[in-house]
Amino acid sequence: MGETTHLIKLSSPFYLQVVRTTFTEFDLGDVCPCTYAIIRLFDSEMINYHYLIDTFCGNDTADVVHSSSSVLLVEFTTYGMSSGTGFTMDFIFLDIEGRY
């Protein structure tokens, strides 16, 4: 099997909001160096490594991640087969003053 990439764009209709994500389940199967599956979060509408927030693989993830704008891009890439069960991510849009 080859590489497969899925992009999920979380975008608030309101400019003065941010995106808060929480991984409620996370098991991509492998451990770093991320040989079978990887998730990258971008503070942008497109893949741009200048706006990379964080990278996750294996069973290691942050509890909560905030964007600094009204858009967050999730890139999920698999490189063939993985023994993991996948991930579940919740998100909510927050007014900027409610971020902290």
N, C-alpha and C positions, 0 to 999 in steps of 0.2 A: 504494500500500500504506500501511496505517496503522501505528500503534505496536504492537509485540508485546513483552511482558515475560515472562521466565521467572525463577522463583525456585528456588534450590537451597539447602536448609538442611543444613548439616553439623553434626551434633550428636553429641557423645560420650555414651555411656551412663554415663560416670563423671564426677561433678561436679568432681573435682580434676584435670581435664585441660584443655588448651587445643588449639586447632586451628592447625596450620601448613599454609599453602598455598603452592604453587610453580607459577607459570605456566611450562610447558615449551614451549608455542607460544602466540604472541599476535599476531594480525593482524586487527584489526577494520576495516581498509581506509581509513578516513578519518583525518585528523589533527585535532587540536583546532581548533575548539571542539566536537568530538564531535557531528557533524551526523547520522551514520547509525547508530552503535552505541556503547553505553557499558556498562561493568561497574562496579557499586558493591559494596563489601564492607562489611557491617554487623556490629558486635559485639553482635548481638541476634537474637532469634528472629523479629522482624518488621522491616519498613522503618520506621526511626526515625532521622532525620537527626542527632539528638543522639549516636547511636552509630555514625555513619559513620566507617569506618577510612580508606578511600581510594576514589578514582574513577579509572578507566582507560579510555582510548580510543586509537584509532589503533594504533600499534605500541609505545606507551610503557607499561611496567608495572614494578612492583617485582619483584625476584627472589624474595623470600620475604615473606610476610605472616603475622603471628601474631594470633590473637584474644586477648582477656584473660579469656575465659570458655570454657566447654565448647561454645559454639554460635557458628557463623559463618554469616551469610546472604549468599548471592551473588545479586545482581540483575543480570540481563542483559537489556538493552532495545535493540531495533532500531527504527529509524524509517524503514521502507521498505527499499530495496535497498542493499546494501553490496558493495564490491569485495573485501573481506577474506576470508581463508580461515577465520577463527574463532579459537578458543582451545582449549587443552588445559591442564587444571589438575590437579595431583596434590595430595592432602592426606593428613595423618597426624594422629592424636591423640597428644599428648605429655603425660606427667605434668608438673605445674606446675614441679617442680624440674628437669626436663629441657628446659625451654623455651630456656634460654640456653646 
